């Protein structure tokens, strides 16, 4: 048989996970090859671009969608375990599982207010995908892959220690250009006596300009409220500082955002989990380029400078007439 689409791998994958143990992503390949009766040639088939095995990639996507729809837990990067929701689908058909996953993914996409209308239309209209140009479909796929990487970045951060997270945000801000050419511009404050300040970045050699940092590694469903921002503002005032960055893996409540925007004696920038992941991705911190796709179009200046065949042009005119 041919290699199944990743939608068709969902029921077999859930069945493997029924034992309740934590599975590494790489452990799914061999059992699925046997279950699907794939030949060696099919199991080792690669994409035409040469960028990886087709079966392995489809297994990875099936697992990612399970995690995004909360049917599987990810104890750590590349590891999966079935949970209560996933177990409730063990006696369901592959079609029922697909319907649930597509519904949950549609709900997730509807909640993302930052997406462009083009991307939303392409993602949410599965039936009319062919109505979009190939380029539009490519851009939509790129957005989906990038968002999956954002989610993986945040999941990975949540498996690390709070101190590691503080060091990460210092490194990120320096990657973004803060601290400039100042040697060892960033530092994490002592963990037990930070006075509400988790880190600092010196903007000049003499340390006359400083950016103070608060980093909160909270679960993605949590919200940072106004009291946390007030406390950070008080810490800045106590340190005679007026610039702060509050970074979290979760999100900020509406009251917290309003309070930060209306501060008069200090400037506090809020970076939530989504924006944090975007910055990590954009500035290449802990990520690497897996594949580059080059899309080319005709250079009209080049071709316009090339002499036309007059006879061919006249012939075309005759045909049109």
C-alpha positions, 0 to 999 in steps of 0.5 A: 500500500502507499504511504497514508496521509497523516490524517489516516495515521491518527487512529493507529498512533492513538492505539500505540499510545494506549499503553499509557507510557511516554513515547519518543517521536522516533519510536512510532516509525517501526510499529507503524511500518509493520501495522501498515505493511509498508515495503522497505521502499515505501518506508524509506521514500523521501520527498522529491526535494530530499528534505526528509522521509515522507512517513516520518514527516507525516507521523510528526505532523499527526503527533503535532496536531494531537498535541495542539488539540490537547489529545496528547501531552508533551512531557518534554520536547519530542515525547508524547503521552496519551491523556484522558481526552485522547483515551476517550477516542480509543474506541472511535473511528479514524474519521471521528478523530479527524472531525474532532481534530479539524474542529479544534484546529478551526477553533484555535485559528479563530482565536488568533486575532493577529493573523491576516485575512488571507491566511485565515481564509486559506486555512479555514476554507478546506473545501475551496483550497483549490480556489486559492493560488498556489502561492497563497496556499504556500504562504498559508502552509508557512504560517501553519508551520511557523505557529507550530514552531512557536508552540513548540518553543513555549512548550520547551521553555516550560520544561526548563528552570526559572533561572534558565528562563531568565538567562534566556530572556537576557540573551534574547534582548541582547540578540535584539540589539539591546546592550549594543557593543557593551561587553557583558551588558546583560546579567541575571540578578541573584535569585534570592535577593532580586528585589522584584528585578530578574535581570538588567541590561546596561545600554552604555559602558558607564551604566547610565542607562539600564533596562530592568527585566521581569521574567515569569515562566507561567503555563500558557493558560495563565494570565499576568494581572495588574498587581504583578505589573504594579509590583514591577513598577514599584521595583523600578521606582525603588531602583531609580529606574524608568525602563522595564520589560515584563516577559512571560510565557503566558498572557497579560490581562486587559487590566495589566495592559491598560495599567502598563500603558498609562504609567507616567513615571516609567515605561514598561513593555509587555511581551506575552508568550506568543510575542516571545516565541515570535521574537525567538524565532525571528532572531534565531535563538535556539532555532535553525533553518531546516529548509529554504524555498526559493520562489522566482519570477521573470526579471522583466527588465532583463527580458524587455532589453532582449530584441523581440522577433518582429515576425513572431509578434506580427504572427501573433497579431494575425492570430488574435485578429 
